[in-house]
Amino acid sequence: MGASEAGADYFLAPAANCDEVIGHVPDGLSVAAVGTFDEAQTAVEAWAADSDADIATCEDITAG
């Protein structure tokens, strides 16, 4: 919520915290679930190239 209030459009959430993220993402905030620095870098680079990039979310990783 704080990221959204601060004007962020994108947020990196630790995959280990996904249970706290699901159901609490404000409208307009894109959240990537990341477990490593490399995953975070990949998400940021994908968003930089395409603001609508398909990034792994907490819903994606908990559904498996």
C-alpha positions in Angstrom: 0.0 0.0 0.0 2.8 2.4 0.8 4.4 2.0 -2.6 1.1 2.9 -4.3 0.6 5.9 -2.0 4.1 7.0 -2.9 3.2 7.0 -6.5 4.9 3.7 -7.6 3.5 1.8 -10.5 5.6 -1.3 -10.0 6.7 -3.2 -6.9 9.0 -6.2 -6.2 7.6 -8.5 -3.5 9.8 -11.2 -2.0 8.3 -14.5 -3.0 8.5 -15.7 0.6 6.0 -13.0 1.5 3.4 -13.8 -1.1 0.9 -14.9 1.5 0.9 -11.3 2.8 0.7 -9.8 -0.7 -2.2 -11.7 -2.2 -5.4 -9.8 -1.8 -3.7 -6.6 -0.8 -2.4 -5.1 -4.0 -4.0 -1.7 -4.7 -5.5 -1.1 -8.2 -2.9 0.2 -10.6 0.1 -1.3 -8.9 1.9 -4.1 -10.7 3.7 -6.5 -8.3 6.3 -9.0 -9.3 7.1 -12.0 -7.0 10.9 -12.4 -6.9 13.1 -14.8 -5.0 16.5 -13.8 -6.2 18.4 -10.7 -7.4 18.4 -12.1 -10.9 14.6 -12.5 -10.8 14.2 -8.9 -9.6 16.6 -7.7 -12.4 14.6 -9.6 -15.0 11.3 -8.2 -13.8 12.6 -4.6 -13.9 14.2 -5.0 -17.3 11.0 -6.6 -18.6 8.9 -3.7 -17.3 11.3 -1.2 -18.7 11.0 -2.7 -22.2 7.2 -3.2 -21.9 5.0 -1.7 -19.1 2.5 -4.5 -19.8 5.1 -7.3 -19.6 3.9 -10.6 -18.3 5.8 -10.9 -14.9 5.4 -13.7 -12.4 3.1 -12.6 -9.6 2.4 -14.1 -6.2 -0.8 -15.5 -7.6 1.2 -17.3 -10.2 3.7 -18.9 -7.8 1.2 -19.9 -5.2 -1.2 -21.5 -7.8 1.4 -24.1 -8.8 
